[in-house]
Amino acid sequence: MKYYLITAMMAITAICLTTSCKKEKTIPPPVSTRTLRFILYTDKDFSTDDHNISFALHISNHNTGITFDSTVVAFKVKDIPHKANQLVFEKKVPLDGSDLTAGFTYTIENVGFSWHLDTCAANKKLKIIEYPFE
């Protein structure tokens, strides 16, 4: 009788341990993203222009109005690189089915503020925004 009791207890313990300790792991669905590639350079000769200039990346969502603005580089206008040494920045954003406006905004010290903006369609996975500064 003692043998059956010990065997039954071991069987019940084994069943409880194998069935009650399993946790369901939920795997989140992969987040689809799109890539915005910003390319900045100049084809002009600004070697005598000593004004300070700062460039920012700009991304805004047409549906929600969410905006991303981030200053990425600041230097003298004469130091803007030519095509061979272009600056490339990449930003991944969620592919949420909305159109985007993306591009560069820039400020030239004691001169003013301007921009170069483009649109990115809702279903486009890669958008290249190339800006040859003039």
Secondary structure, 3 states (H helix, E strand, C coil): CHHHHHHHHHHHHHHHHHHHCCCCCCCCCCCCEEEEEEEEEECCCCCCCCCEEEEEEEEEECCCCCEEEEEEEEEEHHHCCEHHHCEEEEEEEECCCCCEEEEEEEEECCCEEEEEEEEECCCCCEEEEEEEEC
